[in-house]
Amino acid sequence: MKTLLLISVLSFLLSFVLGLIIIPLLKRLKAGQPILKYVSEHKNKSGTPTMGGIFFILSTIIICIIFDRFESKILTLCIVITTAFAVVGFIDDFIKIRFKNNEGLKPSQKMFFQLIIAVIASIYAFLSGLDFLYVPFTTNVVYLNWVSIPLNVFVFLGAVNGVNLLDGLDGLSSGVSVIYFFAVAFIIFIEVNVNSHFYILKGEYLSIVKLCFALAGSLLAFLIFNVSKASVFMGDTGSLALGGAVAVTSLMTGNTFYIPIIGVLYVITVMSVIIQVLYFKRTKKRVFLMAPLHHHFQHLGYSETKISYCYMIITLLIASVAIAFIL
């Protein structure tokens, strides 16, 4: 546990230092975030540097390499997958900045790249024998065989786009994700050390715990720069990488069912967009004042800080209950 805490602290410190270096550089490069015209509450954010995900992803990778030295194959794969999604996000952010609009990659292009990464990761997991899922709060295991491939692809796409859509207010996605990664790390740690309930090598499991602690520590430092009024946005560089990390850390440890539990706000965010779009196409009316859901609350008059704070509290409460039930 001391090692894990050290990883978290060092990740925090490195991410903070990188933030102090990279944010001024982004400003000099005029890497400002174009703001959607119909989000009137965000007019004053135009020009805020984006691609801040670079420094918390870099921090996470560096600390994991220092403490693992590529000894864990699964941790290496998790880093590669997370980085691959970060690259897709970086390309999207670069196009937005280069052409001064908020479009970036076309939705079909972004989905294509995400799908390729998700399929490769899911096939690798299946061929490595990682085709099982723990049933939350029990010691039961479900074996999926080849069905795990399409399920895991779905999980990847859902998690990546869920985190991406949640990244709409200062401190929202980063704050929720800090709690998510700490919670998942504790669940995996408990599965290995308390319940002795695991199906891959113990060292491989613990390497994923290290990754989660590194991500959480790095995100805590990012929050210093990202809380309202944000001095930097994570951009798709950060949000797609985080979504990839949410999916791959759970997929590789059999804890996929915990994503919609602890990450329920990712799911609700995606569902609010789907409901809004389908209902509008059918009736030409809207269920929410604006989707995703956090913008609905914003239009009701709640501040960004209050919305982000409430989302974090909800995630913390759910995570606490989930951890308590498996002890």
SERO-4910 file (N, C-alpha, C, O; in steps of 0.05 Angstrom, whole numbers):
BEGIN
 pado doro    nc1    nc2    nc3   cac1   cac2   cac3    cc1    cc2    cc3    oc1    oc2    oc3
  Met    A     17    -24      0      0      0      0     17     25      0     10     45    -12
  Lys    A     40     24     14     58     47     14     68     54    -14     70     77    -22
  Thr    A     73     33    -29     82     37    -57     61     50    -74     66     68    -89
  Leu    A     36     42    -70     14     54    -85     10     83    -78      5     99    -95
  Leu    A     12     89    -52      9    117    -44     32    134    -55     28    157    -63
  Leu    A     56    122    -56     79    136    -67     75    142    -97     81    163   -107
  Ile    A     64    122   -111     58    125   -139     38    148   -144     42    165   -161
  Ser    A     18    149   -127     -3    170   -130      9    197   -124      4    216   -139
  Val    A     25    199   -103     38    225    -96     57    235   -118     57    258   -126
  Leu    A     74    216   -128     93    224   -148     79    231   -174     88    249   -189
  Ser    A     58    217   -181     43    223   -205     30    251   -202     30    267   -221
  Phe    A     20    257   -179      9    284   -174     30    305   -178     26    325   -192
  Leu    A     53    301   -165     74    322   -167     85    325   -196     88    348   -205
  Leu    A     89    303   -210     99    304   -237     78    317   -255     85    334   -272
  Ser    A     53    310   -252     31    322   -268     29    352   -263     25    367   -282
  Phe    A     32    360   -238     30    388   -231     53    404   -244     49    425   -256
  Val    A     77    393   -243    101    406   -255     98    408   -285    103    428   -297
  Leu    A     89    386   -297     85    386   -326     63    406   -334     65    419   -355
  Gly    A     43    409   -317     22    428   -322     33    457   -322     26    473   -340
  Leu    A     50    462   -303     63    489   -302     80    495   -327     83    518   -335
  Ile    A     90    474   -339    107    477   -363     90    478   -388     94    495   -406
  Ile    A     71    459   -390     57    455   -415     35    476   -420     31    485   -443
  Ile    A     21    485   -399     -1    505   -403      9    531   -415     -3    540   -434
  Pro    A     31    543   -405     41    567   -418     50    561   -447     47    579   -464
  Leu    A     60    537   -452     68    530   -480     44    529   -498     45    538   -520
  Leu    A     22    517   -488     -3    516   -504    -14    544   -509    -24    549   -531
  Lys    A    -11    562   -490    -20    589   -494     -3    603   -516    -14    617   -533
  Arg    A     23    599   -515     41    611   -535     35    600   -563     37    614   -583
  Leu    A     27    574   -564     21    562   -590     -8    568   -598    -17    560   -620
  Lys    A    -22    584   -581    -50    591   -587    -68    567   -591    -85    566   -609
  Ala    A    -64    547   -574    -79    523   -575   -105    526   -559   -110    511   -540
  Gly    A   -121    546   -566   -145    552   -552   -169    535   -562   -170    527   -585
  Gln    A   -187    530   -543   -211    513   -550   -233    530   -563   -243    548   -550
  Pro    A   -241    524   -587   -264    537   -599   -289    528   -584   -292    505   -577
  Ile    A   -307    547   -579   -331    541   -563   -355    539   -580   -359    555   -599
  Leu    A   -372    519   -575   -397    516   -590   -415    541   -586   -418    550   -564
  Lys    A   -426    551   -608   -441    576   -607   -466    573   -591   -475    592   -578
  Tyr    A   -479    548   -590   -504    546   -576   -501    541   -546   -521    537   -532
  Val    A   -476    539   -537   -471    538   -508   -464    566   -498   -441    572   -494
  Ser    A   -485    582   -495   -481    611   -489   -466    616   -463   -452    636   -460
  Glu    A   -470    597   -443   -457    601   -417   -426    599   -419   -412    607   -400
  His    A   -416    589   -441   -387    584   -444   -373    604   -462   -350    600   -470
  Lys    A   -386    626   -468   -374    645   -486   -348    656   -475   -329    661   -490
  Asn    A   -347    660   -449   -323    671   -437   -300    652   -435   -278    659   -426
  Lys    A   -304    626   -444   -283    606   -444   -268    604   -470   -248    590   -472
  Ser    A   -277    618   -490   -264    617   -516   -235    624   -514   -228    645   -503
  Gly    A   -218    607   -525   -189    613   -525   -175    599   -502   -150    600   -502
  Thr    A   -189    587   -483   -176    572   -462   -160    549   -474   -171    534   -490
  Pro    A   -135    545   -466   -119    524   -477   -131    497   -474   -143    490   -453
  Thr    A   -129    480   -494   -140    453   -493   -116    433   -496    -93    442   -496
  Met    A   -122    408   -498   -101    387   -500    -86    384   -473    -64    374   -473
  Gly    A    -98    393   -451    -85    390   -425    -82    362   -417    -66    355   -399
  Gly    A    -97    344   -430    -94    315   -424    -65    306   -428    -57    285   -417
  Ile    A    -50    320   -444    -23    312   -450     -7    309   -424      8    290   -421
  Phe    A    -10    328   -406      8    326   -383      0    306   -362     17    295   -348
  Phe    A    -26    300   -359    -33    279   -339    -29    251   -351    -24    232   -336
  Ile    A    -31    249   -378    -25    223   -390      5    217   -390     13    195   -384
  Leu    A     21    238   -396     50    235   -395     59    227   -367     76    209   -364
  Ser    A     48    241   -347     56    235   -320     50    207   -312     66    193   -300
  Thr    A     26    197   -320     18    170   -314     37    150   -327     45    130   -314
  Ile    A     43    154   -352     60    135   -367     88    134   -354     99    113   -350
  Ile    A     99    158   -349    126    159   -337    128    145   -311    147    129   -306
  Ile    A    109    150   -293    109    137   -266    105    107   -268    119     92   -254
  Cys    A     88     99   -286     83     70   -289    109     56   -300    115     34   -291
  Ile    A    122     69   -318    147     57   -329    168     55   -307    183     35   -305
  Ile    A    170     76   -291    190     76   -269    185     54   -249    204     40   -241
  Phe    A    160     49   -242    153     30   -222    149      1   -232    149    -18   -217
  Asp    A    146     -1   -259    141    -28   -270    163    -37   -289    168    -61   -291
  Arg    A    175    -18   -303    197    -24   -322    189    -45   -343    204    -62   -351
  Phe    A    163    -43   -352    153    -60   -373    153    -90   -366    153   -107   -384
  Glu    A    153    -96   -340    153   -124   -332    126   -137   -335    123   -161   -340
  Ser    A    105   -121   -333     78   -131   -335     67   -127   -364     66   -105   -374
  Lys    A     60   -150   -376     50   -148   -404     23   -134   -405     17   -119   -423
  Ile    A      7   -140   -385    -20   -128   -384    -19    -98   -380    -33    -82   -392
  Leu    A     -1    -89   -361      2    -60   -357     12    -47   -382      3    -25   -389
  Thr    A     31    -59   -396     42    -48   -421     20    -45   -441     18    -25   -455
  Leu    A      3    -66   -443    -20    -64   -462    -39    -42   -454    -48    -27   -472
  Cys    A    -45    -39   -429    -63    -18   -419    -52     10   -426    -67     27   -435
  Ile    A    -26     13   -423    -13     39   -430    -15     44   -460    -20     66   -469
  Val    A    -10     23   -476    -11     26   -505    -39     33   -514    -42     51   -531
  Ile    A    -59     20   -503    -87     25   -511    -95     53   -503   -107     68   -518
  Thr    A    -88     61   -478    -94     88   -469    -81    109   -486    -93    129   -493
  Thr    A    -56    104   -493    -41    123   -510    -53    124   -538    -54    146   -550
  Ala    A    -62    101   -548    -74    101   -575    -99    118   -576   -103    133   -595
  Phe    A   -116    117   -556   -140    134   -555   -132    163   -551   -145    181   -562
  Ala    A   -110    168   -536   -100    195   -533    -91    207   -560    -96    231   -565
  Val    A    -79    191   -576    -70    199   -603    -94    207   -620    -93    228   -634
  Val    A   -115    191   -620   -139    198   -635   -150    225   -625   -158    242   -641
  Gly    A   -151    228   -599   -160    253   -587   -143    277   -595   -153    298   -600
  Phe    A   -117    272   -595    -98    293   -603   -102    302   -631   -103    326   -637
  Ile    A   -106    283   -649   -112    290   -677   -138    307   -679   -139    327   -694
  Asp    A   -158    299   -664   -183    313   -664   -179    342   -654   -189    361   -665
  Asp    A   -165    345   -631   -159    371   -620   -143    388   -639   -148    412   -642
  Phe    A   -123    376   -652   -106    391   -670   -122    403   -693   -117    426   -701
  Ile    A   -140    387   -704   -157    396   -727   -174    420   -717   -177    439   -732
  Lys    A   -185    418   -693   -202    439   -683   -186    465   -680   -196    487   -688
  Ile    A   -162    463   -670   -145    486   -665   -135    498   -692   -135    522   -696
  Arg    A   -127    479   -709   -115    488   -735   -135    503   -752   -128    523   -765
  Phe    A   -160    494   -752   -181    506   -769   -201    523   -754   -221    532   -765
  Lys    A   -195    528   -728   -211    546   -711   -240    540   -712   -257    558   -715
  Asn    A   -247    515   -708   -275    507   -705   -277    485   -685   -257    475   -675
  Asn    A   -302    477   -678   -305    457   -657   -314    430   -668   -325    413   -654
  Glu    A   -307    426   -694   -316    401   -707   -295    379   -704   -301    356   -696
  Gly    A   -270    385   -711   -249    364   -709   -253    342   -729   -263    346   -751
  Leu    A   -246    318   -721   -251    294   -738   -281    291   -742   -297    297   -725
  Lys    A   -289    281   -766   -317    275   -770   -325    252   -752   -308    235   -745
  Pro    A   -350    251   -742   -359    230   -724   -352    202   -735   -344    184   -720
  Ser    A   -355    198   -761   -350    172   -773   -320    165   -771   -312    142   -767
  Gln    A   -303    186   -775   -274    182   -773   -266    175   -744   -250    156   -740
  Lys    A   -277    190   -726   -270    185   -698   -279    158   -689   -265    143   -675
  Met    A   -303    150   -697   -314    123   -690   -297    101   -703   -293     80   -691
  Phe    A   -288    106   -727   -272     86   -741   -246     80   -726   -239     57   -721
  Phe    A   -232    101   -718   -207     98   -703   -212     84   -676   -197     67   -668
  Gln    A   -233     93   -662   -240     81   -637   -246     51   -640   -238     35   -624
  Leu    A   -261     45   -661   -269     17   -666   -245     -1   -671   -243    -23   -661
  Ile    A   -226      9   -687   -201     -6   -693   -186    -13   -667   -178    -36   -663
  Ile    A   -182      7   -650   -168      3   -625   -183    -17   -607   -172    -35   -595
  Ala    A   -210    -13   -605   -227    -30   -588   -226    -59   -598   -224    -78   -581
  Val    A   -227    -64   -624   -227    -91   -635   -201   -104   -629   -200   -128   -621
  Ile    A   -179    -90   -633   -152   -102   -629   -149   -110   -599   -140   -132   -593
  Ala    A   -157    -91   -581   -154    -97   -552   -172   -120   -544   -164   -137   -528
  Ser    A   -196   -122   -555   -215   -142   -547   -206   -170   -557   -209   -190   -543
  Ile    A   -196   -171   -582   -186   -196   -592   -162   -206   -576   -159   -230   -570
  Tyr    A   -144   -187   -569   -120   -194   -553   -129   -206   -526   -118   -226   -517
  Ala    A   -149   -193   -514   -158   -202   -488   -169   -231   -490   -164   -247   -473
  Phe    A   -185   -236   -511   -197   -262   -515   -175   -283   -519   -176   -305   -507
  Leu    A   -155   -277   -536   -134   -296   -542   -116   -301   -518   -103   -321   -516
  Ser    A   -117   -282   -499   -101   -285   -474   -116   -299   -452   -106   -301   -430
  Gly    A   -140   -307   -458   -157   -321   -438   -172   -303   -420   -183   -312   -400
  Leu    A   -173   -277   -426   -187   -258   -409   -216   -254   -419   -224   -233   -427
  Asp    A   -230   -276   -418   -258   -276   -428   -278   -281   -405   -300   -291   -410
  Phe    A   -270   -273   -381   -287   -277   -358   -295   -250   -345   -282   -230   -349
  Leu    A   -317   -251   -331   -326   -227   -317   -335   -234   -288   -349   -254   -284
  Tyr    A   -326   -218   -269   -336   -222   -242   -365   -211   -240   -371   -191   -253
  Val    A   -382   -225   -225   -408   -215   -219   -405   -197   -195   -397   -206   -173
  Pro    A   -412   -171   -197   -407   -152   -175   -419   -162   -148   -441   -172   -147
  Phe    A   -404   -158   -127   -412   -163    -99   -414   -193    -93   -426   -201    -73
  Thr    A   -404   -210   -111   -405   -239   -106   -377   -251   -114   -359   -236   -122
  Thr    A   -375   -277   -110   -350   -290   -118   -355   -306   -144   -339   -323   -152
  Asn    A   -378   -301   -157   -385   -315   -181   -370   -303   -205   -365   -279   -207
  Val    A   -365   -321   -224   -351   -312   -249   -367   -322   -273   -377   -344   -273
  Val    A   -369   -305   -293   -383   -312   -318   -363   -315   -340   -347   -296   -344
  Tyr    A   -363   -337   -354   -344   -341   -376   -360   -336   -402   -381   -348   -407
  Leu    A   -349   -319   -419   -363   -310   -443   -353   -322   -469   -366   -321   -490
  Asn    A   -329   -334   -468   -317   -345   -493   -315   -323   -514   -308   -300   -508
  Trp    A   -322   -329   -539   -319   -310   -561   -338   -286   -559   -334   -265   -571
  Val    A   -360   -289   -543   -379   -267   -539   -365   -243   -526   -375   -220   -528
  Ser    A   -343   -249   -512   -329   -227   -498   -318   -206   -518   -315   -183   -511
  Ile    A   -313   -214   -543   -302   -195   -563   -322   -173   -569   -315   -150   -566
  Pro    A   -346   -180   -579   -365   -158   -585   -373   -142   -560   -377   -118   -561
  Leu    A   -375   -156   -537   -382   -142   -512   -361   -122   -504   -368    -99   -497
  Asn    A   -336   -130   -506   -314   -112   -498   -312    -89   -518   -305    -66   -509
  Val    A   -317    -94   -543   -317    -72   -563   -338    -51   -555   -333    -27   -556
  Phe    A   -362    -61   -549   -384    -44   -540   -376    -28   -515   -382     -4   -513
  Val    A   -363    -41   -496   -355    -28   -471   -334     -6   -477   -336     16   -466
  Phe    A   -315    -12   -495   -296      8   -502   -309     33   -514   -304     55   -505
  Leu    A   -326     29   -534   -339     51   -547   -357     67   -528   -358     91   -528
  Gly    A   -371     52   -510   -388     65   -491   -372     82   -471   -379    105   -465
  Ala    A   -351     70   -460   -335     84   -440   -321    108   -451   -321    130   -439
  Val    A   -309    105   -475   -294    127   -487   -312    151   -493   -305    174   -487
  Asn    A   -335    145   -504   -354    167   -511   -368    177   -487   -377    201   -486
  Gly    A   -372    160   -466   -384    170   -441   -366    190   -427   -376    211   -419
  Val    A   -341    184   -425   -322    203   -412   -319    228   -429   -318    250   -419
  Asn    A   -319    224   -456   -316    247   -474   -340    266   -471   -336    290   -470
  Leu    A   -364    255   -470   -388    272   -468   -390    285   -440   -401    307   -437
  Leu    A   -380    271   -420   -381    283   -393   -362    306   -390   -365    323   -371
  Asp    A   -342    308   -407   -323    330   -406   -334    355   -418   -326    365   -439
  Gly    A   -355    367   -405   -368    390   -415   -368    414   -396   -375    436   -404
  Leu    A   -360    409   -371   -359    431   -351   -332    430   -337   -319    409   -336
  Asp    A   -324    452   -326   -298    453   -312   -298    434   -289   -315    434   -271
  Gly    A   -278    416   -289   -274    398   -267   -292    374   -266   -291    358   -247
  Leu    A   -311    372   -285   -331    351   -284   -320    323   -290   -320    306   -272
  Ser    A   -310    319   -314   -301    292   -322   -276    285   -306   -273    262   -298
  Ser    A   -258    304   -301   -233    298   -287   -240    291   -257   -227    273   -246
  Gly    A   -259    306   -245   -265    300   -217   -279    273   -213   -271    258   -195
  Val    A   -297    267   -231   -311    241   -229   -291    218   -234   -292    197   -221
  Ser    A   -273    222   -253   -253    201   -261   -233    196   -239   -224    174   -236
  Val    A   -225    217   -224   -207    213   -201   -219    192   -182   -206    173   -174
  Ile    A   -244    197   -175   -258    178   -156   -261    151   -169   -257    131   -155
  Tyr    A   -268    150   -194   -272    124   -208   -246    108   -206   -247     84   -199
  Phe    A   -223    119   -213   -198    103   -214   -189     95   -186   -179     73   -183
  Phe    A   -193    112   -167   -186    104   -139   -204     80   -131   -194     61   -119
  Ala    A   -230     82   -137   -249     61   -129   -242     35   -143   -241     14   -130
  Val    A   -237     35   -169   -231     11   -184   -205     -1   -173   -202    -26   -171
  Ala    A   -185     16   -167   -160      6   -156   -165     -9   -130   -153    -30   -125
  Phe    A   -181      2   -112   -187    -11    -86   -202    -37    -91   -197    -57    -77
  Ile    A   -221    -38   -110   -235    -63   -115   -217    -85   -125   -218   -107   -115
  Ile    A   -199    -78   -143   -180    -98   -153   -161   -107   -130   -155   -131   -127
  Phe    A   -152    -88   -114   -134    -94    -92   -148   -113    -72   -135   -131    -62
  Ile    A   -173   -108    -67   -189   -125    -48   -192   -153    -60   -189   -173    -46
  Glu    A   -198   -154    -86   -201   -180    -99   -176   -197    -97   -178   -222    -94
  Val    A   -153   -185    -98   -128   -199    -97   -119   -206    -69   -112   -229    -63
  Asn    A   -121   -187    -50   -109   -190    -24   -128   -198     -2   -120   -209     19
  Val    A   -154   -192     -5   -173   -200     15   -188   -225      8   -190   -244     23
  Asn    A   -200   -225    -16   -216   -247    -25   -199   -269    -39   -209   -291    -43
  Ser    A   -175   -263    -46   -157   -281    -61   -172   -293    -85   -171   -317    -90
  His    A   -186   -275    -98   -204   -284   -120   -194   -271   -146   -203   -249   -153
  Phe    A   -176   -285   -160   -166   -274   -185   -158   -297   -204   -153   -319   -196
  Tyr    A   -158   -290   -229   -154   -310   -250   -130   -305   -268   -124   -320   -286
  Ile    A   -116   -284   -262    -90   -279   -275    -69   -276   -253    -76   -275   -230
  Leu    A    -44   -275   -261    -23   -273   -241    -27   -249   -223    -35   -227   -232
  Lys    A    -22   -252   -197    -26   -231   -178    -10   -206   -185    -20   -184   -182
  Gly    A     14   -210   -195     31   -187   -202     18   -170   -225     21   -146   -225
  Glu    A      5   -184   -243     -9   -170   -265    -32   -154   -255    -36   -131   -264
  Tyr    A    -47   -165   -236    -69   -151   -224    -59   -125   -210    -70   -104   -214
  Leu    A    -38   -129   -195    -28   -106   -179    -16    -85   -198    -15    -61   -190
  Ser    A     -7    -92   -221      4    -72   -240    -19    -54   -250    -14    -30   -254
  Ile    A    -43    -65   -252    -66    -49   -260    -74    -30   -237    -82     -7   -242
  Val    A    -71    -39   -213    -76    -22   -189    -56      2   -190    -64     25   -184
  Lys    A    -31     -4   -197    -11     18   -199    -20     38   -220    -17     63   -216
  Leu    A    -30     29   -243    -38     47   -264    -61     64   -255    -62     88   -260
  Cys    A    -81     52   -241   -104     67   -231    -95     89   -211   -105    111   -212
  Phe    A    -77     82   -193    -67    102   -173    -51    124   -187    -53    147   -180
  Ala    A    -36    117   -208    -21    137   -223    -40    156   -238    -36    180   -238
  Leu    A    -61    145   -250    -80    161   -264    -95    180   -245    -98    204   -250
  Ala    A   -103    169   -222   -118    185   -202   -101    208   -191   -110    230   -189
  Gly    A    -75    202   -185    -57    223   -176    -52    244   -196    -52    268   -190
  Ser    A    -48    236   -221    -43    255   -243    -68    273   -247    -66    297   -252
  Leu    A    -92    260   -246   -117    275   -250   -122    295   -227   -133    317   -232
  Leu    A   -114    288   -203   -117    307   -180   -101    332   -186   -111    354   -180
  Ala    A    -77    330   -196    -61    353   -203    -74    369   -226    -75    393   -226
  Phe    A    -85    354   -246    -99    367   -268   -122    384   -258   -128    405   -269
  Leu    A   -136    374   -238   -159    388   -227   -152    416   -217   -169    434   -218
  Ile    A   -128    419   -207   -119    445   -197   -122    466   -220   -129    489   -215
  Phe    A   -115    457   -244   -117    476   -267   -144    475   -281   -150    493   -297
  Asn    A   -160    455   -275   -185    450   -290   -211    459   -276   -232    461   -288
  Val    A   -209    464   -249   -233    472   -235   -241    500   -244   -224    516   -253
  Ser    A   -266    507   -240   -277    533   -250   -263    556   -236   -259    556   -212
  Lys    A   -255    575   -251   -254    578   -280   -228    565   -290   -206    572   -282
  Ala    A   -232    545   -308   -210    529   -317   -189    545   -332   -195    563   -348
  Ser    A   -163    539   -327   -141    552   -342   -132    533   -364   -115    541   -380
  Val    A   -143    509   -365   -137    490   -387   -159    469   -388   -171    462   -367
  Phe    A   -165    459   -412   -184    437   -416   -168    412   -423   -146    414   -434
  Met    A   -178    389   -416   -164    364   -423   -166    358   -453   -149    344   -464
  Gly    A   -187    368   -466   -191    363   -494   -197    334   -499   -198    318   -481
  Asp    A   -201    327   -524   -206    299   -531   -180    283   -527   -182    258   -523
  Thr    A   -157    296   -527   -132    282   -520   -135    269   -493   -127    246   -490
  Gly    A   -146    283   -474   -149    272   -447   -173    255   -443   -172    233   -431
  Ser    A   -196    264   -454   -221    249   -449   -222    222   -463   -232    203   -451
  Leu    A   -212    221   -487   -212    195   -501   -193    176   -487   -198    152   -485
  Ala    A   -170    186   -478   -150    170   -464   -162    159   -438   -159    136   -431
  Leu    A   -176    177   -423   -189    168   -398   -210    147   -403   -212    127   -388
  Gly    A   -226    151   -424   -246    131   -430   -234    104   -437   -244     83   -429
  Gly    A   -212    105   -452   -197     80   -459   -187     67   -434   -187     42   -431
  Ala    A   -177     83   -415   -166     72   -390   -188     60   -373   -184     40   -360
  Val    A   -211     74   -372   -234     63   -357   -241     35   -367   -245     17   -351
  Ala    A   -243     32   -394   -250      7   -406   -228    -15   -402   -234    -37   -393
  Val    A   -204     -8   -408   -183    -28   -409   -175    -38   -381   -169    -62   -378
  Thr    A   -175    -21   -361   -168    -30   -334   -189    -49   -323   -182    -68   -308
  Ser    A   -214    -45   -330   -235    -64   -321   -236    -89   -338   -240   -111   -327
  Leu    A   -232    -86   -364   -233   -109   -382   -211   -129   -375   -216   -153   -375
  Met    A   -187   -119   -370   -164   -137   -365   -165   -150   -337   -149   -168   -332
  Thr    A   -183   -142   -320   -185   -154   -293   -212   -167   -288   -217   -176   -266
  Gly    A   -229   -168   -309   -255   -181   -306   -275   -164   -291   -295   -175   -281
  Asn    A   -271   -138   -289   -288   -121   -273   -306   -102   -290   -313    -80   -281
  Thr    A   -312   -111   -314   -328    -95   -332   -355    -87   -321   -364    -64   -326
  Phe    A   -367   -104   -305   -394    -98   -294   -393    -75   -274   -414    -64   -268
  Tyr    A   -369    -68   -265   -367    -46   -246   -368    -19   -260   -372      2   -247
  Ile    A   -364    -19   -286   -364      7   -301   -391     21   -299   -392     44   -292
  Pro    A   -413      7   -305   -439     21   -303   -448     25   -274   -468     39   -270
  Ile    A   -434     14   -255   -441     19   -227   -426     43   -216   -438     64   -209
  Ile    A   -400     41   -215   -384     64   -205   -384     87   -226   -384    110   -219
  Gly    A   -384     79   -251   -384    100   -273   -412    105   -283   -416    111   -307
  Val    A   -432    103   -265   -460    107   -274   -465    134   -287   -482    136   -304
  Leu    A   -450    154   -279   -454    180   -291   -443    182   -320   -453    198   -336
  Tyr    A   -424    165   -326   -416    163   -354   -440    152   -371   -446    162   -392
  Val    A   -452    131   -359   -475    118   -373   -498    137   -376   -510    140   -398
  Ile    A   -505    151   -354   -528    170   -355   -523    192   -375   -541    201   -389
  Thr    A   -498    201   -377   -491    222   -395   -496    213   -424   -508    228   -440
  Val    A   -487    189   -431   -491    179   -458   -521    175   -464   -530    182   -485
  Met    A   -535    164   -444   -563    158   -448   -579    184   -451   -599    185   -467
  Ser    A   -571    205   -438   -586    231   -441   -584    241   -469   -603    253   -480
  Val    A   -560    237   -482   -557    246   -509   -573    229   -528   -587    239   -546
  Ile    A   -573    203   -524   -588    184   -541   -618    190   -539   -632    192   -559
  Ile    A   -628    193   -515   -656    199   -510   -664    226   -524   -685    227   -537
  Gln    A   -647    246   -520   -653    272   -532   -655    271   -563   -674    281   -575
  Val    A   -636    257   -575   -635    255   -604   -658    239   -615   -672    248   -633
  Leu    A   -664    216   -603   -685    199   -613   -713    212   -609   -730    211   -626
  Tyr    A   -717    224   -586   -742    237   -580   -747    261   -598   -769    266   -607
  Phe    A   -726    277   -603   -728    300   -621   -734    292   -650   -751    304   -663
  Lys    A   -721    270   -659   -727    261   -686   -756    252   -689   -767    254   -711
  Arg    A   -767    241   -668   -794    230   -669   -815    251   -665   -836    250   -678
  Thr    A   -810    271   -647   -831    290   -640   -824    319   -646   -842    336   -644
  Lys    A   -799    324   -653   -789    352   -656   -790    367   -630   -790    392   -630
  Lys    A   -791    353   -608   -791    366   -581   -767    354   -566   -755    334   -573
  Arg    A   -760    368   -544   -736    359   -528   -745    350   -501   -763    361   -488
  Val    A   -732    329   -491   -736    319   -464   -721    337   -444   -731    345   -424
  Phe    A   -696    345   -452   -679    361   -435   -676    389   -448   -678    392   -472
  Leu    A   -670    409   -431   -665    435   -442   -641    435   -461   -640    449   -481
  Met    A   -622    417   -454   -599    413   -471   -585    387   -462   -585    381   -438
  Ala    A   -575    372   -481   -560    348   -474   -531    353   -482   -524    368   -500
  Pro    A   -512    339   -467   -516    320   -445   -529    332   -420   -534    356   -419
  Leu    A   -536    315   -401   -552    322   -378   -540    345   -362   -556    362   -352
  His    A   -514    347   -360   -502    368   -343   -508    396   -355   -510    415   -340
  His    A   -511    397   -381   -519    423   -393   -548    430   -387   -556    453   -386
  His    A   -565    409   -384   -593    413   -375   -593    427   -348   -608    447   -344
  Phe    A   -577    417   -330   -576    429   -303   -565    457   -304   -573    475   -289
  Gln    A   -546    461   -322   -534    488   -326   -555    508   -335   -556    530   -326
  His    A   -572    499   -354   -594    516   -364   -615    521   -343   -629    541   -344
  Leu    A   -617    504   -323   -635    508   -301   -625    529   -281   -639    537   -262
  Gly    A   -600    537   -284   -588    558   -268   -567    549   -248   -557    565   -232
  Tyr    A   -561    523   -247   -540    513   -229   -512    520   -240   -508    519   -264
  Ser    A   -494    527   -222   -467    534   -230   -451    510   -238   -457    487   -229
  Glu    A   -431    514   -253   -413    492   -261   -401    478   -237   -399    454   -235
  Thr    A   -393    495   -217   -380    484   -193   -399    466   -178   -391    445   -169
  Lys    A   -424    475   -175   -444    459   -160   -450    433   -175   -452    412   -162
  Ile    A   -452    434   -201   -458    409   -216   -435    390   -214   -439    366   -209
  Ser    A   -411    399   -218   -387    382   -217   -384    370   -189   -378    347   -186
  Tyr    A   -389    387   -168   -387    378   -140   -407    355   -135   -401    335   -123
  Cys    A   -432    359   -144   -453    339   -140   -447    313   -154   -451    291   -143
  Tyr    A   -437    315   -179   -429    291   -194   -407    276   -179   -408    251   -178
  Met    A   -388    290   -168   -366    277   -154   -377    263   -128   -369    241   -122
  Ile    A   -395    277   -114   -406    265    -89   -422    240    -96   -419    220    -81
  Ile    A   -438    241   -117   -453    217   -125   -435    194   -131   -439    171   -122
  Thr    A   -414    199   -146   -395    178   -153   -381    167   -129   -377    143   -126
  Leu    A   -373    185   -110   -360    177    -85   -378    159    -68   -369    139    -57
  Leu    A   -403    167    -66   -422    151    -50   -426    123    -62   -426    103    -48
  Ile    A   -430    122    -88   -434     96   -102   -409     79    -99   -411     55    -94
  Ala    A   -386     91   -103   -360     76   -101   -356     66    -73   -347     43    -69
  Ser    A   -363     81    -52   -360     73    -25   -378     49    -19   -369     30     -6
  Val    A   -403     50    -28   -421     27    -24   -411      2    -38   -412    -20    -27
  Ala    A   -401      5    -63   -391    -17    -78   -368    -30    -64   -366    -55    -63
  Ile    A   -349    -14    -54   -326    -25    -40   -335    -39    -14   -324    -60     -7
  Ala    A   -353    -27      0   -363    -38     26   -375    -66     21   -372    -83     38
  Phe    A   -389    -70     -1   -403    -94     -6   -385   -117    -14   -393   -141    -11
  Ile    A   -360   -111    -23   -342   -133    -30   -322   -139     -8   -306   -158    -11
  Leu    A   -322   -124     14   -304   -129     36   -312   -154     51   -299   -161     71
***
